[in-house]
Amino acid sequence: MSAKARKSGKSEPAPGRRRLLKGLALVIAALLAIPAFAAFYMRHVPFTIPESADGSGKATGTGLEGGGLKVRYLGVTGYEITDGRTVIITDPMLTRPTILDLQRGPLVPDTALSKRVVPRADFILINHAHYDHSIDMPEIARRTGAIVVGSQSACNLAISRGHPPERVKVVKGGDRLTLGTFTVHVGETRHSAIGPIKEPMKGTIPADAGPLWWFQYVQDDTLCFRLEAGGTSLWFHPASTFREGELGGRTAQNLIIGINGEPMTMEVGRMALEQCRPRLVIPTHFDNFFQPRSKGLALFPGLGLEEAHRALTQGEPRPAFRLLDYDEVIHLAPDRPSMDRDAAVRSRRPMWWFHFIQTTRVHLTMPWVVSFSILMLRAGPID
């Protein structure tokens, strides 16, 4: 016992106990510091869309009189897509839990907000069942009567919140659907790795699930969708991963593609552009979804926007690159025949003069062939 302790009449903690108390203090400090740092890192920093990513007016307008699709950005990977008759919603995340909200308990969707932003939905397409793609889907589906289209986990989430089982459609890659006036092809992709975790929060939400924490919104399959209506084709591919042959040979003149998660490298961009052959690229999953929509657009911290812009505008013909603000609406015009396809058709089409000579040759030659055959038959066999 030290002189100070003897003087005060109090005993000092044993050395082992002191080390334990210091260790606990460090752990508590770290536990408090991590969310504080995360909250600071994910704070709202207003973002203005640069001129290089505004599409240069190549896809503006809202009228559907001449066909095409109207697309409205809801945030994260959420869109309202319509041809004027059928309304499709993708990955609705209007409720934005903060970093602190994620630590407080199960997530609670903001039903008033989703009702105001999404008054109508005929179908809801879900890329995967993580909360940043599906948190508001059950409420919208119940309220509008929309059919939910997605993996088993996404459909179970809807059922667990009271949506009728007959109003969900479990799909796999390779499926072809008719959704109202839309033709939809389903593809399979891969969720981005998070650090060393290749398949983060993997699993299937049970159909009788109760309140869910953010990490309980587990995903089984990650899907992408090719939509076509109004003479316009669109790939909805909100993942930043891409593999050879992922689109199954189906092109589209518009591509919505994720740029968050794994880096959008030049190689990944090349594969996406070669497989899709788009005229317009709409990057998605670029905004800070830990901040409410009401604060305005904010870029996700650490996002490589310039790298994604370079990767997704390489090659010729160079596609337009268009970032959208919240609730911004653009009109995707009907598809134009691709130059490559036109050239191929022309190369297979005989020139008019060649066709004329071929036809004339047949007409001029045929009487001589017939006459010669008659003479030979009359002459009889040659001895």
C-alpha positions in Angstrom: 0.0 0.0 0.0 1.4 3.4 -0.9 2.0 6.2 1.6 -0.9 8.2 0.0 -3.3 5.2 0.4 -2.1 4.7 4.1 -2.7 8.3 4.8 -6.2 8.3 3.4 -7.1 5.0 5.0 -8.2 3.6 1.6 -6.8 0.5 -0.1 -5.6 0.8 -3.8 -7.0 -1.7 -6.4 -4.7 -4.6 -7.1 -2.5 -4.2 -10.3 -4.6 -6.8 -12.2 -7.8 -5.0 -11.3 -6.4 -1.7 -12.4 -5.5 -3.1 -15.8 -9.0 -4.5 -16.1 -10.6 -1.2 -15.3 -8.4 0.6 -17.8 -9.2 -2.0 -20.5 -12.9 -1.6 -19.8 -12.6 2.2 -20.0 -10.8 1.9 -23.4 -13.5 -0.4 -24.7 -16.3 1.9 -23.6 -14.5 4.9 -25.1 -14.1 3.1 -28.4 -17.7 2.0 -28.5 -18.7 5.7 -28.0 -16.1 7.0 -30.4 -17.0 4.7 -33.3 -20.6 5.8 -33.7 -19.6 9.5 -33.1 -17.0 9.3 -35.8 -19.4 7.5 -38.1 -22.1 10.2 -37.5 -19.5 12.9 -38.3 -18.2 11.1 -41.4 -21.8 10.5 -42.7 -22.9 14.1 -41.9 -24.9 16.0 -44.6 -22.6 17.9 -47.0 -24.7 19.6 -49.7 -23.9 18.4 -53.2 -24.6 20.2 -56.5 -24.6 18.1 -59.7 -21.7 19.1 -61.9 -22.2 20.1 -65.5 -20.3 17.1 -66.6 -23.0 14.9 -65.1 -26.1 16.7 -66.0 -26.6 15.0 -69.4 -26.2 18.2 -71.3 -29.9 18.2 -72.1 -29.8 14.9 -74.0 -32.7 13.3 -72.1 -35.1 16.1 -71.1 -38.8 16.6 -71.2 -41.7 14.9 -69.6 -44.3 14.2 -72.4 -45.2 10.7 -73.3 -47.5 11.5 -76.3 -44.9 10.0 -78.7 -44.0 7.0 -76.5 -41.1 6.5 -74.2 -40.8 6.4 -70.5 -41.0 8.9 -67.7 -38.5 8.3 -64.9 -38.5 10.1 -61.5 -35.6 9.7 -59.0 -36.7 8.9 -55.4 -33.3 8.5 -53.9 -30.7 5.8 -53.3 -31.8 3.2 -56.0 -35.5 4.2 -56.0 -37.3 5.3 -59.2 -40.8 5.7 -60.4 -40.9 4.5 -64.0 -44.0 4.8 -66.1 -45.2 4.7 -69.7 -48.3 6.7 -68.8 -50.4 3.6 -68.1 -48.4 1.3 -65.7 -46.4 2.6 -62.8 -43.3 0.6 -61.6 -41.4 1.5 -58.4 -37.9 0.2 -57.7 -36.2 -0.1 -54.3 -38.1 2.4 -52.3 -36.0 3.9 -49.5 -37.7 7.2 -48.5 -37.2 6.6 -44.7 -33.6 7.5 -43.9 -32.5 6.2 -40.5 -29.4 8.0 -39.2 -26.3 6.3 -37.8 -27.7 6.9 -34.3 -31.2 5.6 -35.3 -29.6 2.3 -36.4 -28.3 1.7 -32.8 -31.6 2.4 -31.1 -33.7 -0.5 -32.2 -35.8 -1.9 -35.0 -36.4 0.3 -38.0 -39.7 2.2 -38.3 -40.8 3.3 -41.8 -42.1 6.8 -42.2 -45.5 6.0 -43.7 -46.6 9.6 -44.1 -43.5 10.4 -46.2 -43.9 7.4 -48.5 -47.6 8.1 -49.0 -46.7 11.7 -50.0 -43.9 10.8 -52.3 -45.3 7.6 -53.8 -49.1 7.9 -54.2 -49.4 5.1 -56.8 -47.6 1.9 -57.6 -48.8 -1.0 -59.8 -45.6 -3.1 -59.3 -42.6 -2.8 -57.0 -39.3 -4.3 -58.2 -36.7 -5.1 -55.5 -33.0 -5.6 -56.3 -32.3 -7.2 -52.9 -33.8 -7.1 -49.4 -31.3 -5.0 -47.4 -33.1 -2.1 -45.7 -31.6 0.6 -48.0 -33.5 -1.1 -50.9 -36.7 -2.2 -49.2 -37.6 -0.4 -46.0 -40.6 1.4 -47.4 -41.7 -1.4 -49.8 -44.2 -3.1 -47.5 -46.1 0.0 -46.6 -46.3 1.2 -50.3 -47.4 -2.3 -51.4 -50.1 -2.6 -48.7 -51.5 0.9 -49.4 -51.5 0.7 -53.2 -52.1 -3.0 -53.7 -49.0 -3.3 -55.8 -47.5 -6.6 -56.8 -44.0 -7.1 -55.2 -41.5 -8.7 -57.5 -38.2 -9.9 -56.1 -36.3 -12.6 -54.3 -37.9 -14.9 -51.6 -36.5 -12.7 -48.9 -38.0 -9.5 -50.3 -41.4 -11.2 -50.9 -41.3 -12.6 -47.3 -40.7 -9.1 -46.0 -43.8 -7.9 -47.7 -45.9 -10.8 -46.4 -44.6 -10.3 -42.9 -46.0 -6.8 -42.9 -49.5 -7.9 -43.9 -49.2 -7.8 -47.7 -51.3 -10.7 -49.3 -49.2 -13.6 -50.4 -51.0 -13.7 -53.8 -49.7 -10.1 -54.4 -46.0 -11.1 -54.4 -44.0 -12.7 -57.2 -40.7 -14.6 -56.4 -38.4 -14.4 -59.4 -35.0 -15.7 -60.5 -32.5 -14.8 -63.2 -33.8 -15.8 -66.6 -37.5 -15.2 -65.9 -39.6 -13.1 -68.3 -42.6 -11.3 -67.0 -45.4 -9.1 -68.4 -46.2 -6.4 -65.8 -49.0 -4.4 -67.0 -47.8 -2.7 -70.2 -44.1 -3.6 -69.4 -42.1 -6.6 -70.6 -39.5 -7.4 -67.9 -36.5 -9.7 -68.1 -34.9 -10.7 -64.8 -31.1 -11.0 -64.4 -28.9 -12.0 -61.6 -26.0 -10.0 -60.3 -23.9 -9.9 -57.1 -24.0 -7.6 -54.1 -20.9 -5.6 -53.5 -18.4 -6.9 -50.9 -18.1 -4.9 -47.7 -14.5 -5.1 -46.7 -13.6 -8.8 -46.3 -17.3 -9.8 -46.3 -18.1 -11.1 -49.8 -21.8 -11.6 -49.1 -22.9 -9.1 -46.3 -26.0 -9.9 -44.3 -26.8 -13.0 -46.2 -30.0 -15.0 -45.4 -33.8 -15.0 -45.9 -36.2 -12.9 -44.0 -39.0 -15.2 -42.6 -42.5 -14.6 -43.7 -43.6 -14.2 -40.1 -40.8 -11.8 -39.2 -41.5 -9.2 -36.4 -39.8 -5.8 -36.0 -36.4 -5.9 -37.6 -33.1 -4.2 -36.8 -31.2 -2.9 -39.8 -28.9 -6.0 -39.9 -31.9 -8.3 -39.9 -32.9 -7.1 -43.4 -31.0 -10.0 -44.9 -30.6 -10.7 -48.6 -30.6 -14.0 -50.6 -30.5 -13.1 -54.3 -29.4 -9.8 -55.9 -31.4 -9.1 -59.1 -31.4 -6.7 -62.0 -34.3 -6.0 -64.4 -34.6 -5.1 -68.1 -37.8 -3.1 -68.6 -39.4 -2.3 -72.0 -42.5 -0.3 -72.7 -43.5 2.7 -74.8 -40.9 1.6 -77.4 -38.1 2.3 -74.8 -35.7 -0.2 -73.2 -34.0 0.3 -69.8 -31.7 -1.9 -67.7 -32.1 -1.4 -63.9 -28.8 -2.6 -62.5 -28.3 -0.9 -59.1 -25.2 -3.0 -58.2 -21.7 -1.7 -59.0 -20.5 -5.3 -59.7 -20.5 -6.7 -63.2 -19.6 -10.0 -64.8 -19.1 -11.2 -68.4 -22.5 -12.3 -69.9 -24.4 -10.9 -67.0 -27.1 -9.3 -69.1 -27.8 -12.4 -71.1 -27.1 -10.7 -74.5 -30.0 -8.3 -74.0 -29.1 -4.7 -74.7 -31.0 -1.5 -73.7 -30.6 2.1 -74.8 -30.8 3.3 -71.2 -28.8 2.0 -68.2 -29.3 2.7 -64.5 -26.2 1.3 -62.8 -24.9 1.5 -59.2 -21.6 3.2 -58.5 -21.4 2.7 -54.7 -19.8 -0.3 -53.1 -17.0 -1.8 -55.1 -15.1 0.7 -57.2 -16.4 1.4 -60.7 -13.2 0.5 -62.6 -12.5 1.0 -66.3 -12.8 -2.7 -66.8 -16.2 -3.0 -65.1 -17.4 0.1 -67.0 -16.2 -1.4 -70.3 -18.1 -4.7 -69.6 -21.3 -2.8 -68.7 -21.1 -0.6 -71.8 -20.3 -3.4 -74.2 -23.0 -5.7 -72.9 -25.8 -3.0 -72.6 -24.7 -0.6 -75.4 -26.7 2.3 -73.9 -27.1 5.8 -75.2 -27.8 7.1 -71.7 -26.2 6.1 -68.4 -27.9 7.1 -65.2 -25.6 6.4 -62.2 -27.4 5.4 -59.0 -26.7 4.6 -55.3 -24.5 7.7 -55.1 -26.4 9.8 -52.5 -25.9 9.8 -48.7 -28.8 7.6 -47.5 -28.0 8.3 -43.8 -29.4 11.8 -44.3 -33.1 12.7 -44.9 -34.3 13.7 -48.3 -35.6 16.9 -46.9 -32.1 18.2 -46.4 -31.4 17.9 -50.2 -28.9 15.9 -52.2 -25.6 14.9 -50.5 -23.0 12.7 -52.1 -22.1 9.4 -50.3 -18.8 10.0 -48.5 -15.8 8.6 -50.2 -17.6 8.0 -53.5 -15.5 8.0 -56.6 -17.8 10.0 -58.8 -15.2 11.1 -61.3 -13.8 7.6 -61.7 -17.3 6.3 -62.4 -17.9 9.1 -64.9 -14.7 8.1 -66.8 -15.5 4.4 -66.7 -19.1 4.8 -67.9 -18.4 7.2 -70.7 -15.5 5.4 -72.4 -15.5 4.1 -76.0 -17.5 5.1 -79.0 -20.2 6.0 -79.4 -19.9 7.8 -76.0 -23.1 7.6 -74.0 -24.6 10.6 -72.1 -24.1 10.5 -68.3 -26.9 11.9 -66.2 -27.1 12.3 -62.4 -30.6 13.0 -61.1 -31.7 15.1 -58.2 -34.5 14.0 -55.8 -37.8 14.0 -57.6 -36.2 15.1 -60.8 -38.1 13.8 -63.8 -36.7 12.9 -67.2 -38.3 11.5 -70.4 -36.5 8.6 -72.1 -37.4 8.7 -75.7 -38.3 5.6 -77.7 -35.3 3.5 -78.9 -33.6 4.4 -82.1 -32.1 1.5 -84.2 -28.5 1.1 -83.4 -26.0 2.0 -86.1 -24.3 -1.4 -85.8 -27.6 -3.2 -86.4 -28.5 -1.0 -89.4 -25.1 -1.7 -91.0 -25.6 -5.4 -90.5 -29.0 -5.3 -92.2 -27.6 -3.3 -95.1 -24.7 -5.7 -95.6 -27.0 -8.6 -95.9 -29.4 -6.8 -98.3 -28.5 -7.4 -102.1 -28.0 -4.2 -104.1 -30.9 -3.5 -106.5 -28.9 -3.9 -109.6 -27.5 -7.3 -108.5 -31.0 -8.4 -107.7 -32.2 -7.3 -111.1 -29.4 -9.2 -113.0 -30.1 -12.3 -111.0 -33.8 -12.1 -111.7 -33.3 -11.3 -115.4 -30.8 -14.1 -115.8 -33.4 -16.6 -114.6 -36.1 -15.2 -116.9 -33.9 -15.2 -120.0 -32.3 -18.6 -119.4 -35.4 -20.6 -118.5 -37.0 -20.7 -122.1 -33.7 -22.0 -123.6 -33.5 -24.7 -121.0 -37.0 -25.8 -121.6 -36.6 -25.8 -125.4 -33.4 -27.8 -125.3 -35.0 -30.4 -123.0 -37.9 -30.8 -125.5 -35.5 -31.3 -128.4 -33.5 -33.9 -126.6 -36.6 -35.8 -125.7 -37.7 -35.9 -129.3 -34.3 -36.9 -130.6 -34.4 -40.0 -128.4 -31.4 -41.8 -127.0 -27.9 -41.4 -128.6 -26.5 -44.6 -130.0 
